[in-house]
């Protein structure tokens, strides 16, 4: 197998992408274009071939440690490859992918009957870095319009999910959308706990039969 430097310039991966488009390249050439160069002891084409063999043998997701352990790959190239896999998954994933949350209304679609419940339910939704839903769990169920929740109960599952962030939601059976002093206090506690462990609370939403309120949009988070 020729080394990259021995290939005619027009036949090198990045030049071929410019002339023909990425779809014209073989898998190994795409990997070569991503990682760019090899090491002192290993040409980029040999590294790309081994990466393709690894990817072909394993089911997704490919593990960082497996990539980084390949000779000539290391942390930088492993990160580049995983970033490309994830970006492709986010943009081109097919049917059956997890719902994505970009605004409070997206949360309401996940919990269509919450506003009509007669007891207060406190729910935690965990999200990945793309804003896709990882989990949707009821943390507590209160009596009438009162429910107590502790940060450890909210973030225990978020840690298990390896979540990038969480959104909390609870209903007001009374119909009121105004946050109570307790709502504001628990929001601040969750915000501080999330900041401490690196899983930020990005919103706390109140729903009732009269609509919904985002505490982030209200300036309370």
Residue frames as a rotation matrix with the C-alpha (Angstrom) as fourth column:
UNK 1
0.574 0.819 0.000 0.00
0.819 -0.574 0.000 0.00
0.000 0.000 -1.000 0.00
UNK 2
-0.185 -0.638 0.748 1.38
0.583 -0.684 -0.439 3.37
0.791 0.354 0.498 -1.03
UNK 3
-0.453 -0.010 -0.892 1.92
0.797 -0.453 -0.400 6.02
-0.400 -0.892 0.213 1.59
UNK 4
0.581 0.770 -0.264 -0.09
0.598 -0.624 -0.502 9.22
-0.551 0.134 -0.823 1.36
UNK 5
0.229 -0.558 -0.797 2.93
-0.328 -0.815 0.477 11.23
-0.916 0.153 -0.370 0.21
UNK 6
-0.769 -0.560 0.308 3.40
0.037 0.442 0.896 8.85
-0.639 0.700 -0.319 -2.73
UNK 7
0.033 0.862 0.506 -0.12
0.853 0.239 -0.464 9.36
-0.521 0.447 -0.727 -4.09
UNK 8
-0.621 -0.115 0.775 -0.64
0.609 -0.694 0.384 11.91
0.494 0.711 0.501 -6.89
UNK 9
-0.974 0.196 -0.112 -2.11
-0.071 -0.737 -0.672 15.06
-0.215 -0.647 0.732 -5.34
UNK 10
-0.447 0.872 -0.198 -5.45
-0.806 -0.298 0.511 14.76
0.387 0.388 0.836 -7.24
UNK 11
-0.031 0.416 -0.909 -5.92
-0.023 0.909 0.417 11.26
0.999 0.034 -0.019 -5.76
UNK 12
-0.923 -0.301 -0.240 -5.56
0.235 0.053 -0.970 12.32
0.304 -0.952 0.022 -2.14
UNK 13
-0.381 0.878 -0.289 -8.79
0.925 0.362 -0.119 12.29
0.000 -0.313 -0.950 -0.10
UNK 14
-0.092 0.385 -0.918 -9.24
0.422 -0.820 -0.386 15.99
-0.902 -0.423 -0.087 0.58
UNK 15
-0.748 -0.216 -0.628 -8.52
-0.437 -0.552 0.710 16.88
-0.500 0.805 0.319 -3.04
UNK 16
-0.888 0.460 0.002 -10.98
0.337 0.646 0.685 14.22
0.314 0.609 -0.729 -4.21
UNK 17
-0.194 0.836 -0.513 -13.67
0.861 -0.106 -0.498 15.66
-0.471 -0.538 -0.699 -1.95
UNK 18
-0.294 0.015 -0.956 -13.12
-0.112 -0.994 0.019 19.07
-0.949 0.112 0.294 -3.51
UNK 19
-0.840 -0.129 -0.527 -13.36
-0.522 -0.075 0.850 17.66
-0.149 0.989 -0.004 -7.05
UNK 20
-0.714 0.482 -0.508 -15.94
-0.037 0.699 0.714 14.87
0.699 0.529 -0.482 -6.72
UNK 21
0.216 0.783 0.584 -17.70
-0.776 -0.224 0.589 15.27
0.592 -0.581 0.559 -3.39
UNK 22
-0.381 -0.414 0.827 -17.44
-0.895 0.388 -0.219 13.14
-0.230 -0.824 -0.518 -0.24
UNK 23
0.559 0.703 0.439 -19.78
-0.564 0.711 -0.421 10.46
-0.608 -0.012 0.794 -1.62
UNK 24
0.738 -0.309 -0.600 -17.14
-0.500 0.347 -0.794 9.47
0.453 0.886 0.101 -4.17
UNK 25
-0.255 -0.931 0.260 -14.66
-0.867 0.102 -0.487 8.37
0.428 -0.350 -0.834 -1.50
UNK 26
0.039 0.135 -0.990 -14.25
0.212 0.967 0.140 4.91
0.976 -0.216 0.009 0.00
UNK 27
0.907 0.366 -0.207 -14.62
0.248 -0.071 0.966 4.50
0.339 -0.928 -0.155 3.76
UNK 28
0.302 -0.874 -0.380 -10.87
0.916 0.155 0.371 4.43
-0.266 -0.460 0.847 4.33
UNK 29
-0.459 -0.459 0.760 -10.42
0.702 -0.712 -0.006 7.60
0.544 0.531 0.649 2.29
UNK 30
0.458 0.684 0.568 -13.06
0.081 -0.668 0.739 9.38
0.885 -0.293 -0.362 4.37
UNK 31
0.867 -0.211 -0.451 -11.22
0.485 0.150 0.862 8.41
-0.114 -0.966 0.232 7.55
UNK 32
-0.155 -0.971 0.183 -7.95
0.988 -0.148 0.048 9.62
-0.019 0.188 0.982 6.00
UNK 33
-0.198 0.144 0.970 -9.58
0.385 -0.898 0.212 12.97
0.901 0.416 0.122 5.26
UNK 34
0.809 0.580 0.100 -10.86
0.107 -0.313 0.944 13.25
0.578 -0.752 -0.316 8.83
UNK 35
0.782 -0.506 -0.363 -7.68
0.500 0.162 0.851 12.41
-0.372 -0.847 0.380 10.72
UNK 36
0.933 -0.263 -0.246 -5.45
-0.336 -0.881 -0.333 14.24
-0.130 0.393 -0.910 8.23
UNK 37
0.184 -0.950 -0.253 -2.06
-0.758 0.027 -0.652 12.80
0.626 0.312 -0.715 8.99
UNK 38
0.659 -0.032 -0.751 -0.30
0.288 0.934 0.213 9.85
0.695 -0.357 0.625 10.50
UNK 39
0.896 -0.443 0.038 2.59
-0.170 -0.263 0.950 9.65
-0.411 -0.857 -0.311 12.91
UNK 40
0.136 -0.944 -0.299 6.34
-0.946 -0.214 0.244 9.38
-0.294 0.250 -0.923 12.54
UNK 41
-0.739 -0.496 0.455 6.14
-0.433 0.868 0.243 5.59
-0.516 -0.018 -0.857 12.52
UNK 42
-0.462 0.665 0.587 2.77
0.641 0.708 -0.298 5.06
-0.614 0.239 -0.753 10.84
UNK 43
-0.983 0.107 0.147 1.27
0.053 -0.603 0.796 6.47
0.174 0.791 0.587 7.67
UNK 44
-0.568 0.822 0.040 -2.24
-0.698 -0.455 -0.553 7.90
-0.437 -0.342 0.832 7.77
UNK 45
-0.041 0.580 -0.814 -3.48
-0.856 0.400 0.328 5.28
0.515 0.710 0.480 5.28
UNK 46
-0.579 -0.221 -0.785 -2.46
0.121 0.929 -0.351 2.39
0.806 -0.298 -0.511 7.53
UNK 47
-0.965 0.259 -0.037 -4.14
-0.020 -0.213 -0.977 4.05
-0.261 -0.942 0.211 10.51
UNK 48
-0.353 0.881 -0.316 -7.32
-0.921 -0.387 -0.049 4.68
-0.166 0.274 0.947 8.52
UNK 49
-0.220 0.245 -0.944 -7.47
-0.469 0.822 0.323 1.04
0.855 0.514 -0.066 7.42
UNK 50
-0.818 -0.133 -0.559 -7.24
0.359 0.641 -0.678 -0.19
0.449 -0.756 -0.477 11.02
UNK 51
-0.806 0.591 -0.027 -9.92
-0.389 -0.564 -0.729 2.25
-0.446 -0.577 0.684 12.15
UNK 52
-0.157 0.770 -0.619 -12.24
-0.955 0.042 0.295 0.96
0.253 0.637 0.728 9.42
UNK 53
-0.449 -0.060 -0.892 -11.57
-0.040 0.998 -0.047 -2.62
0.893 0.015 -0.450 10.48
UNK 54
-0.971 0.076 -0.228 -12.45
0.233 0.060 -0.971 -1.75
-0.060 -0.995 -0.076 14.07
UNK 55
-0.552 0.809 -0.202 -15.63
-0.729 -0.586 -0.355 0.05
-0.405 -0.049 0.913 13.06
UNK 56
-0.171 0.477 -0.862 -16.64
-0.784 0.464 0.413 -2.84
0.597 0.746 0.295 10.84
UNK 57
-0.612 -0.157 -0.775 -16.17
0.179 0.927 -0.328 -5.39
0.771 -0.340 -0.539 13.62
UNK 58
-0.890 0.227 -0.395 -18.04
0.383 -0.098 -0.919 -3.52
-0.247 -0.969 0.001 16.34
UNK 59
0.091 0.953 0.291 -21.60
0.914 -0.196 0.356 -2.39
0.396 0.233 -0.888 16.75
UNK 60
-0.449 -0.160 0.879 -22.15
-0.022 -0.982 -0.189 1.30
0.893 -0.104 0.437 17.33
UNK 61
0.931 -0.363 0.046 -21.44
-0.348 -0.916 -0.199 3.17
0.114 0.169 -0.979 19.47
UNK 62
0.357 -0.903 -0.237 -17.70
0.437 0.386 -0.812 2.83
0.825 0.187 0.533 18.97
UNK 63
0.838 -0.049 -0.544 -15.87
0.527 -0.190 0.828 3.32
-0.144 -0.981 -0.134 22.26
UNK 64
0.832 -0.545 0.105 -13.32
-0.516 -0.829 -0.218 6.06
0.206 0.128 -0.970 22.72
UNK 65
0.319 -0.752 0.577 -10.88
-0.630 0.287 0.722 3.74
-0.708 -0.594 -0.383 24.51
UNK 66
0.466 -0.105 0.878 -10.94
0.475 0.867 -0.149 1.22
-0.746 0.487 0.454 21.64
UNK 67
0.892 -0.132 0.432 -10.10
0.339 -0.437 -0.833 3.89
0.299 0.890 -0.345 19.08
UNK 68
0.739 -0.605 0.297 -7.48
-0.661 -0.736 0.146 5.62
0.130 -0.304 -0.944 21.21
UNK 69
0.442 -0.574 0.689 -5.67
-0.318 0.619 0.719 2.33
-0.839 -0.536 0.091 21.83
UNK 70
0.866 -0.126 0.484 -4.95
0.480 0.480 -0.735 1.76
-0.140 0.868 0.476 18.13
UNK 71
-0.086 -0.983 -0.160 -1.35
0.757 -0.169 0.631 2.41
-0.648 -0.067 0.759 17.15
UNK 72
-0.827 -0.353 0.437 -1.03
0.556 -0.628 0.544 5.90
0.082 0.693 0.716 15.71
UNK 73
0.079 0.931 0.355 -4.50
0.639 -0.321 0.699 7.05
0.765 0.172 -0.621 16.79
UNK 74
-0.802 -0.449 -0.394 -4.33
0.576 -0.404 -0.711 8.40
0.159 -0.797 0.583 20.34
UNK 75
-0.362 0.704 -0.611 -6.64
0.613 -0.313 -0.725 10.92
-0.702 -0.637 -0.318 22.02
UNK 76
-0.515 0.150 -0.844 -6.80
-0.418 -0.904 0.094 13.55
-0.748 0.401 0.528 19.27
UNK 77
-0.812 0.176 -0.556 -7.69
-0.504 0.268 0.821 11.29
0.293 0.947 -0.129 16.36
UNK 78
-0.746 0.587 -0.314 -10.06
0.652 0.738 -0.171 9.23
0.132 -0.333 -0.934 18.52
UNK 79
-0.367 0.605 -0.706 -11.89
0.327 -0.627 -0.707 12.42
-0.871 -0.490 0.032 19.46
UNK 80
-0.643 0.086 -0.761 -12.05
-0.655 -0.577 0.488 13.53
-0.397 0.812 0.427 15.83
UNK 81
-0.884 0.288 -0.369 -13.56
-0.039 0.739 0.672 10.23
0.466 0.609 -0.642 14.73
UNK 82
-0.567 0.702 -0.431 -16.14
0.810 0.380 -0.448 10.09
-0.151 -0.603 -0.784 17.51
UNK 83
-0.458 0.377 -0.805 -17.11
-0.075 -0.919 -0.388 13.71
-0.886 -0.118 0.449 16.85
UNK 84
-0.759 0.142 -0.635 -17.73
-0.650 -0.118 0.750 12.84
0.031 0.983 0.182 13.19
UNK 85
-0.807 0.486 -0.335 -19.79
0.424 0.872 0.244 9.76
0.411 0.055 -0.910 14.09
UNK 86
-0.449 0.648 -0.615 -21.93
0.701 -0.172 -0.692 11.77
-0.554 -0.742 -0.377 16.48
UNK 87
-0.550 0.221 -0.805 -22.41
-0.414 -0.910 0.034 14.69
-0.725 0.352 0.592 14.08
UNK 88
-0.847 0.224 -0.482 -23.49
-0.388 0.359 0.849 12.28
0.364 0.906 -0.217 11.36
UNK 89
-0.698 0.605 -0.383 -25.89
0.698 0.696 -0.172 10.55
0.162 -0.387 -0.908 13.73
UNK 90
-0.459 0.528 -0.714 -27.48
0.346 -0.634 -0.691 13.83
-0.818 -0.564 0.108 14.75
UNK 91
-0.467 0.223 -0.856 -28.01
-0.655 -0.737 0.166 15.10
-0.594 0.638 0.491 11.22
UNK 92
-0.413 0.203 -0.888 -28.80
-0.820 0.342 0.459 11.91
0.397 0.917 0.025 9.36
UNK 93
-0.912 0.109 0.395 -30.28
-0.158 0.796 -0.584 9.48
-0.378 -0.595 -0.709 11.88
UNK 94
-0.749 0.634 -0.190 -33.29
-0.029 0.255 0.966 7.63
0.661 0.730 -0.173 10.56
UNK 95
0.219 0.944 0.246 -36.72
-0.486 -0.113 0.866 6.87
0.846 -0.309 0.435 12.03
UNK 96
0.644 0.130 -0.754 -36.91
0.471 0.710 0.524 5.82
0.603 -0.692 0.396 15.66
UNK 97
-0.507 -0.852 0.127 -34.48
0.440 -0.383 -0.812 8.41
0.741 -0.356 0.570 16.98
UNK 98
-0.337 0.343 -0.877 -35.17
0.916 -0.094 -0.389 10.06
-0.216 -0.935 -0.282 20.32
UNK 99
0.662 0.612 0.433 -37.30
0.674 -0.739 0.015 13.23
0.329 0.282 -0.901 20.37
UNK 100
-0.482 -0.866 0.130 -35.35
0.773 -0.491 -0.401 16.46
0.412 -0.093 0.907 20.56
UNK 101
0.487 0.616 -0.619 -36.09
0.845 -0.511 0.157 19.34
-0.220 -0.599 -0.770 22.93
UNK 102
-0.501 -0.647 0.575 -35.48
0.759 -0.647 -0.067 22.88
0.415 0.403 0.815 21.69
UNK 103
-0.635 0.388 0.668 -38.29
-0.433 -0.895 0.109 24.78
0.640 -0.219 0.736 23.43
UNK 104
-0.754 0.335 0.565 -40.74
-0.525 0.209 -0.825 24.30
-0.395 -0.919 0.019 26.34
UNK 105
0.229 0.927 -0.299 -43.52
-0.943 0.134 -0.306 23.24
-0.244 0.351 0.904 23.97
UNK 106
-0.125 -0.350 -0.928 -41.48
-0.605 0.768 -0.209 20.18
0.786 0.536 -0.308 23.00
UNK 107
-0.961 -0.224 0.161 -41.66
-0.253 0.478 -0.841 19.03
0.112 -0.849 -0.516 26.61
UNK 108
-0.309 0.926 0.215 -45.44
-0.758 -0.103 -0.644 19.29
-0.574 -0.362 0.734 26.64
UNK 109
0.249 0.364 -0.897 -45.64
-0.880 0.472 -0.053 16.85
0.404 0.803 0.438 23.72
UNK 110
-0.600 -0.558 -0.573 -43.80
-0.243 0.810 -0.534 14.29
0.762 -0.180 -0.622 25.86
UNK 111
-0.927 0.267 -0.263 -46.27
0.333 0.266 -0.905 14.71
-0.171 -0.926 -0.335 28.75
UNK 112
-0.721 0.621 0.308 -49.68
0.030 -0.417 0.909 15.19
0.693 0.664 0.282 27.10
UNK 113
0.253 0.912 -0.322 -51.80
0.400 0.204 0.893 14.31
0.881 -0.355 -0.314 30.16
UNK 114
-0.580 -0.583 -0.569 -49.74
0.730 -0.062 -0.681 15.98
0.361 -0.810 0.461 32.88
UNK 115
-0.865 0.219 0.451 -51.85
-0.269 -0.962 -0.050 19.15
0.423 -0.165 0.891 33.03
UNK 116
0.052 0.998 -0.037 -55.01
-0.570 0.061 0.819 17.18
0.820 -0.022 0.572 33.82
UNK 117
-0.279 -0.194 -0.941 -53.63
0.478 0.821 -0.311 15.12
0.833 -0.537 -0.136 36.71
UNK 118
0.657 0.695 0.290 -55.27
0.056 -0.430 0.901 15.72
0.751 -0.576 -0.322 40.08
UNK 119
0.793 -0.510 -0.334 -52.08
0.417 0.055 0.907 15.21
-0.444 -0.858 0.256 42.07
UNK 120
0.692 -0.621 -0.367 -48.84
-0.699 -0.703 -0.129 17.08
-0.179 0.346 -0.921 41.64
UNK 121
0.816 -0.490 0.306 -46.24
0.535 0.841 -0.079 15.07
-0.219 0.228 0.949 39.72
UNK 122
0.520 -0.751 -0.407 -42.60
-0.623 -0.659 0.421 16.12
-0.585 0.034 -0.811 39.63
UNK 123
0.888 -0.120 0.444 -40.85
0.374 0.751 -0.545 14.78
-0.268 0.650 0.711 36.52
UNK 124
0.139 -0.906 -0.399 -37.22
-0.405 -0.420 0.812 14.85
-0.904 0.048 -0.425 35.42
UNK 125
0.980 0.087 0.177 -36.30
0.134 0.368 -0.920 14.62
-0.145 0.926 0.349 31.73
UNK 126
0.181 -0.983 -0.042 -32.68
0.073 -0.029 0.997 13.83
-0.981 -0.183 0.066 30.95
UNK 127
0.968 0.133 -0.215 -31.06
-0.172 -0.273 -0.946 15.02
-0.184 0.953 -0.241 27.72
UNK 128
0.318 -0.906 0.280 -27.88
0.877 0.393 0.276 14.28
-0.360 0.158 0.920 25.80
UNK 129
-0.461 -0.638 -0.618 -25.61
0.387 -0.770 0.507 16.90
-0.799 -0.005 0.602 24.27
UNK 130
-0.919 0.180 0.351 -27.83
0.308 -0.226 0.924 17.13
0.245 0.957 0.152 21.19
UNK 131
-0.674 0.712 0.196 -30.89
-0.726 -0.589 -0.355 17.94
-0.137 -0.382 0.914 23.30
UNK 132
-0.219 0.578 -0.786 -32.35
-0.420 0.672 0.610 14.47
0.881 0.464 0.095 22.66
UNK 133
0.412 0.503 0.759 -34.39
-0.896 0.072 0.438 12.78
0.166 -0.861 0.481 25.38
UNK 134
-0.631 -0.653 -0.419 -32.59
-0.478 0.753 -0.452 10.01
0.611 -0.085 -0.787 27.24
UNK 135
-0.714 0.390 -0.582 -35.10
0.644 0.693 -0.325 9.42
0.277 -0.606 -0.746 30.01
UNK 136
-0.389 0.711 0.586 -38.43
-0.454 -0.701 0.549 10.63
0.801 -0.052 0.596 31.34
UNK 137
-0.512 0.041 -0.858 -39.08
0.571 0.762 -0.304 9.75
0.642 -0.646 -0.414 34.98
UNK 138
0.526 0.692 0.495 -41.57
-0.111 -0.521 0.846 10.69
0.843 -0.500 -0.198 37.66
UNK 139
-0.572 -0.818 0.058 -39.57
-0.084 -0.012 -0.996 11.61
0.816 -0.575 -0.062 40.77
UNK 140
-0.937 0.329 -0.118 -42.41
0.165 0.118 -0.979 12.21
-0.308 -0.937 -0.165 43.22
UNK 141
-0.339 0.912 0.232 -46.20
0.363 -0.101 0.926 12.26
0.868 0.398 -0.296 43.35
UNK 142
-0.981 -0.088 0.175 -47.69
-0.103 -0.530 -0.842 14.68
0.167 -0.843 0.511 45.87
UNK 143
-0.385 0.893 -0.231 -51.06
0.886 0.288 -0.363 15.19
-0.258 -0.345 -0.903 47.49
UNK 144
0.675 0.703 -0.223 -53.31
0.555 -0.684 -0.474 17.71
-0.486 0.196 -0.852 45.78
UNK 145
0.868 -0.325 0.375 -50.90
0.117 -0.600 -0.791 20.51
0.482 0.731 -0.483 44.91
UNK 146
0.583 -0.681 0.443 -47.92
-0.801 -0.394 0.451 19.79
-0.133 -0.618 -0.775 47.13
UNK 147
0.919 -0.355 -0.170 -44.86
0.289 0.902 -0.320 17.69
0.267 0.245 0.932 46.35
UNK 148
0.641 -0.766 0.050 -41.40
-0.539 -0.403 0.740 17.58
-0.546 -0.501 -0.671 47.91
UNK 149
0.911 -0.413 -0.005 -38.30
0.269 0.602 -0.752 16.64
0.313 0.684 0.659 45.94
UNK 150
0.602 -0.786 -0.136 -34.63
-0.071 -0.222 0.972 16.37
-0.795 -0.576 -0.190 46.81
UNK 151
0.390 -0.493 -0.778 -31.78
-0.904 -0.366 -0.221 17.05
-0.175 0.789 -0.589 44.33
UNK 152
-0.613 -0.689 0.386 -30.27
-0.602 0.724 0.336 13.59
-0.511 -0.027 -0.859 44.87
UNK 153
-0.048 0.686 0.726 -33.50
0.259 0.711 -0.654 12.01
-0.965 0.156 -0.212 43.59
UNK 154
0.815 0.346 -0.464 -33.43
-0.279 -0.468 -0.838 14.17
-0.508 0.813 -0.285 40.48
UNK 155
0.354 -0.775 -0.524 -29.78
-0.935 -0.276 -0.223 13.68
0.029 0.569 -0.822 39.58
UNK 156
-0.095 -0.384 0.919 -29.35
-0.433 0.847 0.309 9.99
-0.896 -0.369 -0.247 40.50
UNK 157
0.475 0.350 0.807 -30.90
0.505 0.642 -0.576 8.85
-0.720 0.682 0.128 37.22
UNK 158
0.953 -0.167 -0.254 -29.30
-0.297 -0.690 -0.660 11.71
-0.065 0.704 -0.707 35.30
UNK 159
0.033 -0.985 0.168 -25.89
-0.896 0.045 0.443 10.43
-0.444 -0.165 -0.881 36.34
UNK 160
-0.089 0.008 0.996 -26.86
0.078 0.997 -0.001 6.88
-0.993 0.078 -0.090 35.35
UNK 161
0.780 0.491 0.387 -28.03
0.433 0.022 -0.901 8.17
-0.451 0.871 -0.195 31.94
UNK 162
-0.357 -0.934 0.007 -24.77
0.789 -0.298 0.537 10.12
-0.499 0.198 0.844 31.55
UNK 163
0.592 0.734 0.332 -26.97
0.804 -0.513 -0.302 13.08
-0.051 0.446 -0.894 30.75
UNK 164
-0.495 -0.707 0.505 -25.61
0.735 -0.651 -0.191 16.39
0.464 0.276 0.842 29.52
UNK 165
-0.875 0.291 0.386 -28.49
-0.411 -0.869 -0.275 18.34
0.255 -0.399 0.881 31.08
UNK 166
-0.656 0.729 -0.195 -31.92
0.753 0.612 -0.243 17.96
-0.058 -0.306 -0.950 32.67
UNK 167
-0.644 0.610 0.461 -35.29
-0.397 -0.782 0.481 19.66
0.654 0.127 0.746 32.50
UNK 168
-0.891 0.409 -0.197 -37.73
0.391 0.470 -0.792 19.41
-0.231 -0.782 -0.578 35.39
UNK 169
-0.587 0.793 0.162 -41.49
-0.284 -0.389 0.876 19.64
0.758 0.468 0.454 35.00
UNK 170
-0.853 0.453 -0.257 -44.33
0.481 0.494 -0.725 19.63
-0.201 -0.742 -0.639 37.48
UNK 171
-0.378 0.821 0.429 -48.04
0.445 -0.245 0.861 20.31
0.812 0.516 -0.273 37.32
UNK 172
-0.962 0.237 0.136 -50.27
-0.249 -0.555 -0.794 22.58
-0.112 -0.798 0.592 39.38
UNK 173
-0.639 0.769 0.021 -53.63
0.752 0.619 0.229 20.86
0.163 0.162 -0.973 39.86
UNK 174
-0.211 0.554 -0.805 -55.04
0.535 -0.624 -0.570 24.18
-0.818 -0.551 -0.165 41.12
UNK 175
0.589 0.403 0.701 -54.74
0.807 -0.244 -0.538 25.64
-0.046 0.882 -0.469 37.62
UNK 176
0.869 -0.314 -0.382 -52.40
-0.205 -0.932 0.300 28.43
-0.450 -0.183 -0.874 38.70
UNK 177
0.714 -0.676 0.183 -49.22
0.507 0.319 -0.801 28.96
0.482 0.665 0.571 36.68
UNK 178
0.572 -0.509 0.643 -47.52
-0.597 -0.796 -0.100 31.20
0.563 -0.327 -0.759 39.20
UNK 179
-0.096 -0.677 -0.729 -44.44
0.249 0.693 -0.677 29.60
0.964 -0.247 0.102 40.80
UNK 180
0.924 0.363 -0.124 -44.74
0.178 -0.121 0.976 29.22
0.340 -0.924 -0.177 44.55
UNK 181
0.508 -0.771 0.385 -41.93
-0.860 -0.474 0.187 30.14
0.038 -0.426 -0.904 46.90
UNK 182
0.337 -0.350 0.874 -41.23
-0.238 0.866 0.439 26.40
-0.911 -0.356 0.208 47.21
UNK 183
0.855 0.004 0.519 -41.05
0.480 0.372 -0.795 26.09
-0.196 0.928 0.316 43.39
UNK 184
0.783 -0.574 0.240 -38.50
-0.353 -0.727 -0.589 28.88
0.512 0.376 -0.772 43.25
UNK 185
0.382 -0.646 0.661 -36.48
-0.854 0.028 0.520 27.43
-0.355 -0.763 -0.541 46.13
UNK 186
0.459 -0.202 0.865 -36.24
0.130 0.979 0.160 23.91
-0.879 0.039 0.476 44.69
UNK 187
0.938 -0.142 0.316 -35.34
0.305 -0.095 -0.948 25.36
0.164 0.985 -0.046 41.29
UNK 188
0.574 -0.764 0.294 -32.39
-0.736 -0.639 -0.225 27.18
0.360 -0.087 -0.929 42.83
UNK 189
0.296 -0.439 0.848 -31.34
-0.608 0.599 0.522 24.05
-0.737 -0.670 -0.089 44.75
UNK 190
0.671 0.014 0.741 -31.45
0.425 0.812 -0.400 21.97
-0.608 0.584 0.539 41.56
UNK 191
0.913 -0.373 0.166 -29.57
-0.069 -0.541 -0.838 24.62
0.403 0.754 -0.519 39.61
UNK 192
0.365 -0.806 0.466 -26.80
-0.931 -0.319 0.177 24.68
0.006 -0.499 -0.867 42.21
UNK 193
0.314 -0.215 0.925 -26.65
-0.270 0.914 0.304 20.87
-0.910 -0.345 0.229 42.46
UNK 194
0.875 0.076 0.478 -26.53
0.408 0.415 -0.813 20.52
-0.260 0.907 0.332 38.69
UNK 195
0.764 -0.635 0.118 -23.73
-0.462 -0.665 -0.587 23.06
0.451 0.394 -0.801 38.40
UNK 196
0.290 -0.660 0.693 -21.77
-0.856 0.145 0.497 21.18
-0.429 -0.737 -0.522 41.04
UNK 197
0.108 -0.215 0.971 -21.91
0.039 0.976 0.212 17.81
-0.993 0.015 0.114 39.27
UNK 198
-0.765 -0.518 -0.383 -21.74
-0.299 -0.241 0.923 19.16
-0.570 0.821 0.029 35.71
UNK 199
-0.653 0.658 0.375 -25.30
0.743 0.458 0.489 18.33
0.150 0.598 -0.788 34.64
UNK 200
-0.986 0.159 -0.053 -27.04
-0.139 -0.953 -0.269 21.70
-0.093 -0.258 0.962 34.38
UNK 201
-0.171 0.985 0.026 -30.74
0.734 0.145 -0.663 22.26
-0.657 -0.095 -0.748 34.95
UNK 202
-0.911 -0.265 0.316 -31.73
0.413 -0.595 0.690 24.09
0.005 0.759 0.651 31.77
UNK 203
-0.520 0.765 0.380 -35.38
-0.505 -0.634 0.586 24.72
0.689 0.113 0.716 32.64
UNK 204
-0.884 0.459 -0.090 -38.11
0.349 0.520 -0.779 24.04
-0.311 -0.720 -0.620 35.17
UNK 205
-0.776 0.628 0.051 -41.56
-0.248 -0.379 0.891 24.08
0.580 0.679 0.450 33.61
UNK 206
-0.736 0.659 0.153 -44.90
-0.076 0.144 -0.987 24.40
-0.672 -0.738 -0.056 35.38
UNK 207
-0.846 0.524 -0.101 -47.98
-0.060 0.094 0.994 23.11
0.530 0.846 -0.048 33.58
UNK 208
-0.668 0.741 0.067 -51.67
-0.001 0.089 -0.996 23.35
-0.744 -0.665 -0.059 34.40
UNK 209
-0.053 0.736 0.675 -54.98
0.888 0.344 -0.305 23.26
-0.457 0.583 -0.672 32.57
UNK 210
0.813 0.370 -0.449 -54.40
0.211 -0.907 -0.364 26.95
-0.542 0.202 -0.816 31.82
UNK 211
0.841 -0.530 -0.110 -51.12
-0.314 -0.313 -0.896 26.53
0.440 0.788 -0.430 29.96
UNK 212
0.555 -0.734 -0.391 -47.47
0.818 0.568 0.094 26.38
0.153 -0.372 0.915 30.93
UNK 213
0.929 -0.349 0.119 -44.72
-0.366 -0.913 0.178 28.55
0.046 -0.209 -0.977 32.37
UNK 214
0.455 -0.868 -0.198 -40.98
0.604 0.464 -0.648 28.27
0.655 0.175 0.735 31.80
UNK 215
0.822 -0.170 -0.544 -39.00
0.430 -0.442 0.787 29.41
-0.374 -0.881 -0.290 34.80
UNK 216
-0.317 -0.933 0.171 -36.04
0.817 -0.177 0.548 30.10
-0.481 0.313 0.819 32.53
UNK 217
-0.318 0.262 0.911 -38.13
0.715 -0.564 0.412 32.37
0.622 0.783 -0.008 30.34
UNK 218
0.779 0.627 -0.007 -39.53
0.443 -0.542 0.714 34.04
0.444 -0.560 -0.700 33.48
UNK 219
0.178 -0.805 0.565 -35.95
-0.344 -0.589 -0.731 34.78
0.922 -0.064 -0.382 34.59
UNK 220
0.694 0.165 0.701 -36.11
-0.720 0.140 0.679 32.52
0.014 -0.976 0.216 37.65
UNK 221
0.806 -0.455 0.380 -33.34
0.357 0.884 0.301 30.19
-0.473 -0.107 0.875 36.49
